[in-house]
Amino acid sequence: PLAAASTPSGLTVDFLGGAEPALGVRRRPSFGWVVPPCAGSKDAMQTAYSLAVYRDGEPGTPLWRSGRVQSNASVGVLYAGPALRPGAAYEWTVQTWSGSSCASAASARATFVTALGAFRPSAKWIGVGEQDATFNLLRRVVAAPAGARRVLGFITAQNTDACMLFNYKLFINGTLASAGPGRGEAPVAGGDGVYRSLPYITLDLTEHFSAGGPTVIALQTMQFGANAPAVLMQVDVFSSSGGAEPAQSWVTEASSAWRVLDADPWLRPNNQVDAAGIPGWDGRDERRCPGARARSAGSTRIEFTDARKEPVGWRSDPLFDDRGWKDAVEIQSAALRPTELTPRMAGAAVEILSPIEPVRVAPVPNASRPNDSAFFLDFGKEIQGGLILTVTGGSAGQVVSFRSGELCTPIIDGRSSSCVAVDQDWQWIFNWTLREGEQTIEQHQYQEWRYLSVVFEGSAPEHWSVS
C-alpha cells in the first residue's frame, strides 16, 4: 500500500488561513486544505476525507466528526455538526485518502473563532463625550488571570468619513494589538452608506494577556464631523480549566472603570489650520472627502503632534496618574446603530509588522531654510502605514517638518537613486514638536508614501530614526 508522504496542509476556514487562528468566521463555516501526495508519487487525487471539530482546549471526543466522506472536495467543505457558539474558539483536523490504499495521517489541529452574534448588553459606545474633541484616549486597568486558555476581543469604532484610514488603535500594556476600521469600510462615494459602516473585528488577544496581573487596556480613537469619537469593545477571558462560557468579560461602559481624556492638546494642538491656506492646495481632497477643510490636525488628516503634551505612560503603566482624566460617558447618536454591526470576515484590519526602515537616508541642502537640517528618505516600496520618529536627546519645542509622497524628483535615467525632493504628496504635510530627552512619536492616522522629507528646525538631534 502507498503511504501519504505528509499530512494535509494549508488549512483554511471560510478561506481564512495562514495566520492562526482564523478569526470571525461564520457559525456554519467552510473548510479547505491542500491534499498531500502519496509516497513515491508526484500527484495525488483525493478520493475521500474525514473532518473532526473539537471545542477549544478539549482533546477528547470531538464535537463533530464527518466520518469518511467519499469526495474529491478540498475547498468549501461545509460544517454539518451541532450549532457552534458565537464568539467562541474551536479546533479542527482533516485526514484524506487518495485511492483505496493511500491514507494520510490527521493534520495538526488548526484553530478558528466564530463571529460574535451580539455584544453584551452592558457594552456601550463610550468616549469623552465632547463634540469638538477629535482625539480621545481611553484606558482601564484589569486584573488578568495568569495562564488563561484564550482571550478573545471584539471591537469597532465609528468610521463615517470616506477618507479616514483608521479610527482606533488598541494597546495592551503598551503593545499595539489592533487598529481599524479602515478606509473602504466607511461610506464611500456612490455607496449606500450602510453596508459595513460599523464593521467589528475579531481578535485573539491571548498572548497579550499571558503574563496575568495588572494589565492596561488602552484605546486611542478619533472622529470627524458632528459626532463625538466612540468605540465599542468586548474582551472575553476563557479559563484554562475549561468551560464554554468566559470566566471574565471586560466591556466598554460608561463608568469610572474606564477613564477618558480629550487628547486634542497633544494630537491636534493647532486645530484651526485651514487646508485652503496651504501652498499648492487645489481643493481636490475637499471635493472627494466632504468636510476636509475642517481638518483633524493640520494640512491633511495627519495630527500635528506636540510631544510635550503627551500623557506619557497612559497606555502602558498600570500606576499612571489619571486624576486629570474623566469617567467615560456613553455616546449616543444616529450614526451608531447596533443593528448594522457586521463581522469583518477578512481578519485583522491592519497587519502589524516590524518597523520598516528606509533604504536610503540622505542629507539635502535646504535653500529656503539654510540653518535647518534637511534629509530625504526612500523606503524602497509603497507603504500604507504610520510613521514612527525615535529621538535621543530631543530639545523641547524643536519642530520637525514632514512631507511624504509617492513620487520624487529628479528622476535621472529612470532611476530614483538621485532623488532629493518629494513629489505627488497629496498634501501629506505636517509638523511634530519634540519634548526634552528620549522619545518616540507615532502617527495615529495612517497615510500612503514611499518618499519622505524630514526637516529639523536648527540642528538635528545626534541620534534619530524614522520607520
TANOR-V337439 format. One record per backbone hydrogen bond with DSSP energy under -0.5 kcal/mol. CO is the residue of the C=O (numbers start at 1). NH is the residue of the N-H. E is the energy in kcal/mol with one decimal. If there is no record, write none. Layout:
BEGIN
co=[CO & CO]
nh=[NH & NH]
e=[E & E]
END
This chain:
BEGIN
co=[2 & 3 & 9 & 11 & 12 & 13 & 15 & 16 & 17 & 22 & 25 & 26 & 27 & 29 & 30 & 31 & 32 & 33 & 34 & 37 & 37 & 38 & 43 & 44 & 47 & 48 & 49 & 50 & 51 & 51 & 52 & 53 & 53 & 54 & 55 & 57 & 64 & 67 & 68 & 69 & 69 & 74 & 76 & 77 & 85 & 88 & 89 & 90 & 91 & 92 & 93 & 94 & 95 & 96 & 97 & 97 & 98 & 101 & 102 & 103 & 105 & 110 & 111 & 112 & 113 & 113 & 115 & 120 & 125 & 126 & 127 & 129 & 130 & 132 & 133 & 134 & 135 & 136 & 137 & 138 & 139 & 140 & 140 & 142 & 142 & 144 & 145 & 150 & 151 & 151 & 152 & 153 & 154 & 155 & 156 & 160 & 161 & 165 & 167 & 168 & 169 & 169 & 170 & 170 & 171 & 171 & 172 & 175 & 178 & 180 & 180 & 181 & 182 & 188 & 194 & 196 & 198 & 200 & 201 & 203 & 203 & 205 & 205 & 206 & 207 & 209 & 210 & 213 & 215 & 215 & 216 & 216 & 217 & 218 & 219 & 220 & 221 & 230 & 231 & 232 & 233 & 234 & 235 & 236 & 236 & 237 & 237 & 238 & 238 & 239 & 248 & 250 & 252 & 253 & 255 & 255 & 257 & 258 & 259 & 260 & 261 & 261 & 263 & 263 & 264 & 266 & 267 & 268 & 270 & 273 & 273 & 274 & 275 & 278 & 283 & 284 & 285 & 288 & 289 & 291 & 293 & 300 & 300 & 303 & 304 & 305 & 305 & 306 & 307 & 310 & 311 & 313 & 313 & 315 & 316 & 317 & 320 & 322 & 326 & 329 & 330 & 333 & 335 & 336 & 337 & 338 & 340 & 342 & 343 & 344 & 350 & 351 & 355 & 360 & 362 & 364 & 367 & 369 & 372 & 373 & 374 & 375 & 376 & 377 & 378 & 378 & 383 & 383 & 385 & 387 & 388 & 388 & 389 & 390 & 391 & 392 & 394 & 394 & 395 & 398 & 399 & 400 & 401 & 402 & 403 & 405 & 405 & 407 & 409 & 409 & 410 & 411 & 412 & 415 & 416 & 421 & 423 & 424 & 425 & 427 & 428 & 429 & 430 & 432 & 433 & 434 & 437 & 439 & 441 & 447 & 449 & 450 & 451 & 452 & 453 & 454 & 455 & 456 & 456 & 458 & 463 & 465 & 466 & 467]
nh=[103 & 39 & 34 & 18 & 32 & 16 & 17 & 13 & 19 & 113 & 115 & 29 & 84 & 79 & 14 & 77 & 12 & 35 & 9 & 5 & 6 & 41 & 38 & 46 & 71 & 97 & 69 & 95 & 66 & 67 & 93 & 63 & 64 & 91 & 58 & 59 & 53 & 69 & 70 & 49 & 71 & 33 & 78 & 31 & 88 & 114 & 56 & 112 & 54 & 110 & 52 & 107 & 50 & 104 & 47 & 48 & 102 & 103 & 98 & 4 & 8 & 92 & 22 & 90 & 24 & 25 & 87 & 123 & 331 & 231 & 329 & 131 & 133 & 134 & 229 & 223 & 263 & 221 & 261 & 219 & 259 & 142 & 217 & 144 & 215 & 213 & 148 & 238 & 205 & 206 & 236 & 203 & 234 & 201 & 232 & 162 & 164 & 183 & 222 & 180 & 171 & 220 & 177 & 178 & 173 & 218 & 175 & 172 & 170 & 167 & 168 & 167 & 185 & 191 & 197 & 199 & 342 & 344 & 155 & 153 & 205 & 208 & 209 & 209 & 210 & 212 & 147 & 144 & 142 & 217 & 173 & 218 & 140 & 171 & 138 & 169 & 136 & 158 & 126 & 156 & 252 & 154 & 250 & 152 & 238 & 247 & 248 & 149 & 150 & 242 & 237 & 235 & 124 & 255 & 258 & 328 & 259 & 328 & 139 & 326 & 137 & 263 & 266 & 267 & 268 & 306 & 304 & 271 & 273 & 275 & 295 & 277 & 278 & 281 & 287 & 288 & 289 & 290 & 292 & 294 & 295 & 297 & 302 & 305 & 269 & 307 & 433 & 309 & 310 & 312 & 314 & 316 & 317 & 174 & 318 & 320 & 322 & 325 & 260 & 127 & 332 & 336 & 337 & 338 & 340 & 341 & 198 & 200 & 345 & 347 & 352 & 353 & 357 & 378 & 376 & 374 & 370 & 372 & 374 & 456 & 364 & 454 & 362 & 452 & 359 & 360 & 385 & 449 & 447 & 443 & 390 & 467 & 441 & 465 & 439 & 463 & 396 & 437 & 398 & 434 & 457 & 432 & 455 & 430 & 453 & 450 & 451 & 423 & 420 & 421 & 412 & 413 & 415 & 412 & 419 & 409 & 407 & 406 & 428 & 429 & 404 & 299 & 402 & 400 & 307 & 397 & 394 & 391 & 389 & 385 & 383 & 379 & 405 & 377 & 403 & 375 & 401 & 373 & 458 & 373 & 392 & 390 & 358 & 356]
e=[-0.5 & -3.6 & -3.3 & -0.5 & -2.0 & -2.0 & -0.5 & -2.3 & -1.6 & -2.9 & -2.9 & -0.6 & -0.7 & -2.7 & -3.2 & -2.5 & -2.5 & -0.5 & -1.5 & -2.3 & -0.6 & -2.0 & -0.6 & -0.6 & -0.7 & -2.4 & -3.2 & -2.1 & -2.5 & -0.5 & -2.2 & -2.0 & -1.7 & -2.5 & -2.2 & -0.7 & -2.7 & -0.6 & -0.5 & -1.9 & -1.0 & -2.3 & -0.7 & -2.8 & -0.7 & -2.6 & -1.5 & -2.5 & -3.4 & -2.3 & -2.0 & -2.2 & -2.2 & -2.9 & -3.2 & -1.4 & -1.0 & -0.8 & -2.8 & -1.2 & -0.6 & -2.2 & -2.2 & -2.7 & -0.7 & -2.3 & -1.3 & -2.1 & -2.8 & -1.6 & -2.1 & -0.6 & -1.8 & -0.9 & -0.7 & -1.1 & -2.2 & -2.6 & -2.0 & -3.1 & -2.5 & -0.5 & -3.1 & -1.0 & -2.7 & -2.8 & -0.8 & -3.2 & -2.6 & -0.6 & -3.1 & -3.0 & -2.4 & -2.9 & -2.7 & -0.5 & -1.6 & -0.6 & -0.6 & -1.7 & -0.5 & -2.3 & -3.3 & -1.3 & -0.5 & -2.8 & -1.9 & -2.4 & -2.8 & -0.8 & -3.3 & -0.6 & -1.9 & -2.7 & -2.5 & -0.9 & -1.3 & -2.4 & -1.9 & -2.3 & -0.7 & -0.8 & -1.0 & -1.1 & -0.7 & -1.2 & -1.0 & -2.3 & -2.8 & -0.6 & -2.6 & -0.6 & -1.8 & -3.1 & -2.7 & -1.8 & -2.7 & -1.6 & -2.0 & -2.3 & -2.1 & -2.4 & -2.7 & -2.5 & -0.5 & -2.4 & -1.4 & -1.7 & -1.4 & -1.6 & -3.0 & -2.9 & -3.5 & -1.5 & -0.9 & -1.2 & -0.5 & -2.3 & -2.2 & -2.7 & -2.3 & -0.7 & -1.1 & -2.8 & -2.7 & -2.8 & -0.6 & -0.8 & -1.7 & -0.6 & -0.5 & -2.1 & -1.9 & -2.2 & -1.7 & -2.0 & -2.8 & -0.6 & -1.5 & -1.5 & -2.0 & -0.7 & -2.0 & -1.4 & -0.9 & -0.6 & -2.7 & -2.2 & -1.3 & -1.9 & -2.0 & -0.9 & -2.3 & -1.5 & -0.7 & -1.8 & -0.9 & -2.1 & -2.9 & -1.6 & -0.6 & -1.5 & -1.1 & -0.8 & -2.5 & -1.8 & -0.5 & -2.3 & -0.8 & -0.7 & -0.7 & -0.9 & -0.6 & -2.3 & -3.1 & -0.5 & -0.6 & -1.9 & -0.6 & -3.1 & -1.9 & -2.4 & -2.6 & -2.4 & -2.5 & -1.6 & -0.5 & -2.4 & -2.6 & -2.1 & -0.5 & -2.1 & -2.8 & -1.9 & -2.4 & -0.9 & -0.5 & -2.3 & -2.2 & -2.9 & -2.5 & -2.8 & -2.3 & -1.9 & -2.9 & -2.6 & -2.5 & -3.0 & -2.1 & -1.9 & -0.6 & -0.5 & -1.8 & -1.4 & -1.7 & -2.2 & -1.9 & -1.8 & -2.2 & -1.8 & -2.0 & -0.6 & -3.1 & -3.3 & -2.7 & -2.7 & -1.5 & -2.7 & -2.7 & -2.1 & -2.7 & -2.4 & -2.1 & -3.2 & -1.7 & -2.5 & -2.9 & -2.2 & -0.6 & -0.8 & -2.5 & -2.6 & -0.6 & -0.8]
END
